[in-house]
Amino acid sequence: MRTFPDALTFCLSAATSALAGRRYLSCLWELTYRCTARCGMCNYWALEHRPDRELSLPQIQRGLDRVVAYGCRLVNFTGGEPTLREDLDDIIAHASGLGMWTSMVTNGSLLTRDRVRALREAGLDNLLVSLDSASPTAHDEQRGVPGSFRRVEACSRWIRDDFLKGHRTGGVMCVISRRNRSELADVIGFAREHGIFVLVQPYHANKTGDPDPVPDMGAPLVRELESLNRGGRVVLNSRGYLRGLARLPGTAHQPRCHAGLKYLSVDPYGGIHPCVDMPAVGNILSGELTAVRSKAAQEMVTSCRGCWYCFRGEADTSLSVAGCLEKVGLGIAVVRHNAALRLRRLLAGANAAEPDRPPGVAQP
């Protein structure tokens, strides 16, 4: 989305995909399982990696064409570490050219100021760098790579200065776990101090099989997050998503999961999944995407005890008229935030160049 008319077209198309019965809304696309970090809350880095089997650029482009034909209007590129793909800019440019909202989550280890600019020019709409703690020691320990926190600080400056323009969102992504549950105010303070946004979601045992880091959530946390978000919106999560944190999986009256019905996942080798944590039921390059709506696929969904990933709960927000209107309100707040950033920089004459890489950061 490069222009205001493009944004209007996207909003109408996304609303149609959200509210129409047989259209998909969003797709989570894992570009690779390879990773430069050794995170405790994810074990992708420990899996067997087969780069030779990963989809090629033409195959990914063909797959994106297919999901758009089924109504999908949002795509979130993840990994592993998606910036390990040398053709990442071309992948994003193709998705953006199809009119999709494009998002990416990265650990930031391979980002530079120039690459942030290139991603923006390719058409990336949302850029999030993982942050586990506002404490450098705690973050580096969780990521398993010394110097990771300093890298996040540098990425935050580049995102603020070179990415947050117009409708674009960007900042840090914080996975809430038992270890950092008490530090959310500091993480949100980090985002506010750097002039960026923050997205939160709770850790789930689906990723590693280890239930120990699952956080103790509830109404007090929701009230804390809503309070921290007053006086200038920093948290990108919708109100509906935040309030859903008080109803973590395993409790009664869980809302229906729309995995396979309104969203799906694609793995690095082309497998399509109703949910990122469920087995593949088909391939993006052959057959019908509706395989994720098959009886067998939906039985997996209904038998799941549930999660509260952004891929689920946040996407659910858009499946109602009220949710769509809230997203429009968020978009207006983002545009105002980014315009204020630009104005402050202009008035301060903040044109001094920063180093492309922070000194002393260990490279993976």
C-alpha positions as CSV (number, residue, x, y, z in Angstrom):
1,M,0.0,0.0,0.0
2,R,1.9,3.0,-1.3
3,T,-0.9,5.6,-1.6
4,F,-4.0,6.7,0.2
5,P,-6.3,5.1,-2.5
6,D,-4.4,1.9,-2.0
7,A,-5.1,2.0,1.7
8,L,-8.8,2.5,1.1
9,T,-8.9,-0.3,-1.4
10,F,-7.2,-2.6,1.1
11,C,-9.6,-1.7,3.9
12,L,-12.6,-2.5,1.8
13,S,-11.1,-5.7,0.5
14,A,-10.0,-6.8,4.0
15,A,-13.4,-6.1,5.5
16,T,-15.0,-8.2,2.8
17,S,-12.6,-11.0,3.5
18,A,-13.3,-10.7,7.2
19,L,-17.1,-10.6,7.0
20,A,-17.7,-12.9,4.0
21,G,-18.3,-16.5,4.7
22,R,-16.0,-18.4,2.3
23,R,-13.1,-16.0,2.1
24,Y,-9.9,-16.2,4.1
25,L,-8.5,-13.2,5.9
26,S,-4.9,-13.8,6.9
27,C,-2.0,-16.1,6.3
28,L,1.0,-16.8,8.5
29,W,3.9,-17.8,6.2
30,E,7.0,-19.3,7.7
31,L,9.8,-18.6,5.2
32,T,12.4,-20.8,6.9
33,Y,13.0,-22.8,10.0
34,R,16.7,-21.6,10.1
35,C,17.5,-19.1,12.8
36,T,20.4,-17.0,14.2
37,A,19.1,-17.1,17.8
38,R,18.8,-19.8,20.4
39,C,15.6,-18.7,22.2
40,G,14.2,-20.5,25.2
41,M,10.6,-20.1,24.2
42,C,11.0,-21.6,20.7
43,N,12.8,-24.7,19.4
44,Y,12.8,-24.1,15.7
45,W,16.5,-23.5,15.8
46,A,17.0,-27.0,17.1
47,L,15.0,-28.7,14.3
48,E,16.5,-30.3,11.3
49,H,16.8,-27.6,8.6
50,R,16.5,-28.4,4.9
51,P,17.3,-25.2,3.0
52,D,17.4,-27.2,-0.2
53,R,13.7,-28.0,0.2
54,E,12.5,-24.5,1.0
55,L,10.2,-23.0,-1.6
56,S,12.0,-20.9,-4.3
57,L,11.0,-17.3,-5.0
58,P,8.9,-18.2,-8.0
59,Q,7.1,-20.9,-5.9
60,I,6.4,-18.5,-3.1
61,Q,5.1,-15.9,-5.6
62,R,2.8,-18.5,-7.1
63,G,1.6,-19.5,-3.6
64,L,0.9,-15.9,-2.7
65,D,-1.1,-15.5,-5.9
66,R,-3.2,-18.5,-4.8
67,V,-3.9,-17.3,-1.3
68,V,-4.9,-13.9,-2.6
69,A,-7.3,-15.6,-5.0
70,Y,-9.0,-17.2,-2.0
71,G,-9.6,-13.8,-0.5
72,C,-6.5,-13.6,1.9
73,R,-5.5,-10.0,2.4
74,L,-3.0,-10.1,5.3
75,V,0.3,-12.0,5.3
76,N,2.7,-12.3,8.2
77,F,6.2,-13.5,7.2
78,T,8.0,-15.3,10.0
79,G,10.5,-18.1,10.6
80,G,12.9,-19.2,12.0
81,E,14.6,-15.9,11.0
82,P,13.0,-14.6,7.8
83,T,15.8,-12.2,7.1
84,L,18.0,-15.3,6.3
85,R,16.1,-15.3,2.9
86,E,18.2,-13.3,0.5
87,D,15.1,-12.9,-1.7
88,L,13.0,-11.4,1.2
89,D,12.6,-8.0,-0.5
90,D,11.3,-9.7,-3.7
91,I,8.9,-11.8,-1.6
92,I,7.5,-8.8,0.2
93,A,7.3,-6.7,-3.0
94,H,5.2,-9.4,-4.7
95,A,2.8,-9.7,-1.8
96,S,2.5,-5.9,-1.6
97,G,1.9,-5.7,-5.3
98,L,-1.0,-8.0,-4.9
99,G,-2.6,-5.5,-2.4
100,M,-1.8,-7.5,0.7
101,W,-0.9,-6.0,4.1
102,T,2.6,-7.4,4.7
103,S,4.1,-7.9,8.2
104,M,7.3,-9.5,9.5
105,V,8.6,-10.5,12.9
106,T,12.4,-10.8,13.2
107,N,15.0,-11.1,15.9
108,G,16.8,-8.2,14.2
109,S,20.2,-9.9,14.1
110,L,20.6,-9.3,10.4
111,L,18.9,-5.9,10.1
112,T,20.9,-2.8,9.2
113,R,19.6,0.7,8.6
114,D,19.9,0.2,4.8
115,R,17.9,-3.1,5.0
116,V,15.2,-1.5,7.0
117,R,14.9,1.1,4.3
118,A,14.9,-1.6,1.6
119,L,12.1,-3.5,3.3
120,R,10.0,-0.3,3.5
121,E,10.6,0.4,-0.2
122,A,9.7,-3.2,-1.0
123,G,6.3,-2.5,0.5
124,L,6.5,-3.9,4.1
125,D,3.7,-2.5,6.2
126,N,4.6,-3.8,9.7
127,L,8.1,-4.6,11.1
128,L,8.5,-6.0,14.5
129,V,11.7,-7.0,16.3
130,S,11.5,-9.5,19.2
131,L,12.1,-8.1,22.7
132,D,11.9,-10.3,25.7
133,S,13.0,-7.9,28.4
134,A,14.0,-4.3,29.0
135,S,17.0,-5.7,30.8
136,P,19.9,-6.3,28.4
137,T,21.2,-9.2,30.5
138,A,17.8,-10.9,30.7
139,H,17.0,-10.4,27.0
140,D,20.4,-11.7,25.8
141,E,20.1,-14.8,28.1
142,Q,16.6,-15.6,26.6
143,R,17.9,-15.1,23.0
144,G,21.1,-17.1,23.6
145,V,23.2,-14.5,21.7
146,P,25.3,-11.9,23.5
147,G,24.6,-8.3,22.3
148,S,21.1,-9.0,21.2
149,F,19.6,-6.2,23.3
150,R,21.9,-3.6,21.8
151,R,20.9,-4.8,18.4
152,V,17.2,-4.4,19.3
153,E,18.0,-0.8,20.5
154,A,19.6,0.0,17.1
155,C,16.7,-1.6,15.2
156,S,14.3,0.5,17.2
157,R,16.0,3.7,16.1
158,W,16.1,2.6,12.5
159,I,12.4,1.7,12.6
160,R,11.5,5.0,14.2
161,D,13.6,7.1,11.8
162,D,13.4,5.2,8.6
163,F,10.3,3.0,8.6
164,L,7.5,4.6,10.5
165,K,6.0,6.7,7.8
166,G,2.3,7.1,6.8
167,H,0.3,4.0,7.7
168,R,3.3,1.8,8.7
169,T,3.5,0.2,12.1
170,G,6.7,-1.1,13.7
171,G,8.5,-1.7,16.9
172,V,9.0,-4.6,19.2
173,M,7.1,-7.9,19.8
174,C,7.1,-9.2,23.3
175,V,6.2,-12.8,24.1
176,I,4.8,-12.8,27.6
177,S,6.2,-15.6,29.8
178,R,6.4,-16.4,33.5
179,R,9.9,-15.0,33.3
180,N,9.0,-11.5,32.1
181,R,5.4,-11.2,33.2
182,S,6.4,-8.5,35.8
183,E,8.4,-6.5,33.3
184,L,5.7,-5.5,30.8
185,A,5.6,-1.9,32.1
186,D,9.3,-1.7,31.4
187,V,9.0,-3.2,27.9
188,I,6.1,-0.8,27.0
189,G,8.2,2.0,28.5
190,F,11.1,1.0,26.2
191,A,8.7,1.3,23.2
192,R,7.4,4.7,24.3
193,E,10.9,6.0,24.9
194,H,12.0,5.0,21.4
195,G,8.9,6.3,19.7
196,I,7.8,2.9,18.4
197,F,5.0,0.5,18.9
198,V,4.8,-2.8,20.9
199,L,2.7,-6.0,20.3
200,V,2.3,-8.6,23.0
201,Q,1.2,-12.2,23.1
202,P,1.5,-14.9,25.7
203,Y,3.9,-17.9,25.5
204,H,2.2,-21.2,24.8
205,A,3.5,-24.7,25.4
206,N,2.7,-25.6,21.8
207,K,6.0,-24.2,20.7
208,T,8.4,-26.3,22.9
209,G,6.2,-28.7,24.8
210,D,7.4,-27.0,28.1
211,P,4.5,-25.7,30.2
212,D,6.8,-24.1,32.8
213,P,7.1,-20.6,31.1
214,V,3.3,-20.3,30.6
215,P,2.5,-16.9,32.4
216,D,0.0,-16.3,35.1
217,M,-2.5,-14.0,33.3
218,G,-5.8,-12.5,34.3
219,A,-7.8,-9.3,34.7
220,P,-5.1,-7.4,36.6
221,L,-2.7,-7.8,33.7
222,V,-5.4,-6.6,31.3
223,R,-6.1,-3.5,33.4
224,E,-2.4,-2.8,33.6
225,L,-1.9,-3.0,29.8
226,E,-5.0,-0.8,29.1
227,S,-3.7,1.7,31.7
228,L,-0.2,1.8,30.1
229,N,-1.8,2.4,26.7
230,R,-3.5,5.6,27.8
231,G,-2.0,9.0,27.0
232,G,-0.8,8.0,23.5
233,R,-1.4,4.6,22.0
234,V,1.7,2.4,22.0
235,V,0.3,-1.1,22.3
236,L,-0.9,-2.3,18.9
237,N,-3.1,-5.1,20.2
238,S,-6.8,-4.5,20.0
239,R,-8.9,-4.1,23.2
240,G,-10.7,-7.3,22.4
241,Y,-7.4,-9.2,22.2
242,L,-6.1,-7.7,25.4
243,R,-9.3,-8.6,27.3
244,G,-9.0,-12.1,25.9
245,L,-5.7,-12.5,27.8
246,A,-7.9,-13.0,30.9
247,R,-9.4,-16.1,29.4
248,L,-6.3,-18.1,28.6
249,P,-6.6,-21.6,27.0
250,G,-7.9,-24.3,29.2
251,T,-10.5,-22.1,30.8
252,A,-14.2,-22.5,30.2
253,H,-16.1,-20.6,27.4
254,Q,-13.2,-20.2,25.0
255,P,-14.2,-18.3,21.9
256,R,-14.4,-20.3,18.7
257,C,-11.1,-20.7,16.8
258,H,-11.3,-19.8,13.1
259,A,-8.1,-21.7,12.1
260,G,-8.7,-23.1,8.7
261,L,-11.8,-21.1,8.2
262,K,-10.6,-17.5,8.2
263,Y,-6.8,-18.0,8.4
264,L,-4.2,-20.6,7.6
265,S,-0.4,-21.2,7.8
266,V,2.2,-22.1,5.2
267,D,5.5,-23.8,6.2
268,P,8.9,-23.3,4.4
269,Y,8.3,-26.4,2.3
270,G,4.9,-25.4,1.0
271,G,2.8,-27.4,3.5
272,I,-0.5,-25.7,4.3
273,H,-1.8,-26.0,7.9
274,P,-5.1,-24.8,9.5
275,C,-2.9,-23.6,12.3
276,V,0.9,-23.2,12.6
277,D,1.0,-25.8,15.4
278,M,-0.9,-28.5,13.5
279,P,0.2,-30.9,10.8
280,A,0.1,-30.0,7.1
281,V,-3.1,-31.1,5.3
282,G,-2.0,-30.1,1.7
283,N,0.5,-28.1,-0.3
284,I,0.3,-24.5,-1.4
285,L,1.3,-25.4,-5.0
286,S,-1.2,-28.1,-5.6
287,G,-4.7,-29.0,-4.7
288,E,-7.2,-26.7,-3.0
289,L,-6.5,-24.4,-0.1
290,T,-9.9,-25.5,1.2
291,A,-8.1,-28.6,2.5
292,V,-7.6,-26.6,5.8
293,R,-11.5,-26.6,6.0
294,S,-11.8,-30.4,5.6
295,K,-13.4,-32.5,8.2
296,A,-10.1,-33.9,9.3
297,A,-8.5,-30.5,9.6
298,Q,-11.4,-29.0,11.5
299,E,-11.4,-32.0,13.9
300,M,-7.8,-31.1,14.8
301,V,-8.9,-27.5,15.4
302,T,-11.9,-28.4,17.6
303,S,-9.9,-30.9,19.7
304,C,-7.2,-28.3,20.4
305,R,-7.3,-26.7,23.9
306,G,-6.6,-23.4,22.3
307,C,-4.0,-20.7,22.3
308,W,-4.0,-16.9,22.3
309,Y,-1.5,-16.1,19.6
310,C,-1.9,-12.8,17.7
311,F,-2.5,-15.1,14.7
312,R,-5.6,-16.3,16.4
313,G,-7.1,-13.8,18.8
314,E,-6.0,-10.6,17.1
315,A,-7.2,-11.9,13.7
316,D,-10.5,-12.7,15.3
317,T,-11.0,-9.0,16.2
318,S,-11.5,-8.2,12.5
319,L,-14.3,-10.8,12.1
320,S,-16.9,-8.3,13.3
321,V,-18.1,-4.9,12.2
322,A,-17.0,-3.4,15.6
323,G,-13.6,-5.0,15.2
324,C,-13.1,-3.6,11.7
325,L,-14.0,-0.2,13.0
326,E,-11.5,-0.5,15.8
327,K,-8.8,-1.3,13.2
328,V,-9.7,1.8,11.3
329,G,-9.4,3.8,14.5
330,L,-6.0,2.2,15.1
331,G,-4.9,3.2,11.6
332,I,-5.8,6.8,12.2
333,A,-3.9,6.8,15.5
334,V,-0.8,5.3,13.7
335,V,-0.9,7.9,11.0
336,R,-1.1,10.7,13.6
337,H,1.8,9.1,15.6
338,N,4.0,8.8,12.6
339,A,3.2,12.4,11.4
340,A,4.1,13.7,14.9
341,L,7.4,11.8,14.7
342,R,8.3,13.3,11.4
343,L,7.4,16.8,12.6
344,R,9.5,16.5,15.8
345,R,12.5,15.3,13.7
346,L,12.0,18.1,11.3
347,L,11.9,20.7,14.0
348,A,14.9,19.2,15.8
349,G,16.9,19.0,12.6
350,A,17.5,15.3,13.4
351,N,19.4,14.5,10.2
352,A,22.7,13.3,11.7
353,A,23.6,9.9,10.3
354,E,23.9,7.0,12.8
355,P,26.3,4.1,12.4
356,D,24.8,1.3,10.3
357,R,25.7,-1.2,13.0
358,P,26.0,-0.6,16.8
359,P,29.6,-1.1,18.0
360,G,30.4,-4.2,20.0
361,V,27.4,-6.3,19.0
362,A,28.2,-9.9,18.6
363,Q,27.2,-11.1,15.1
364,P,25.6,-14.5,14.7
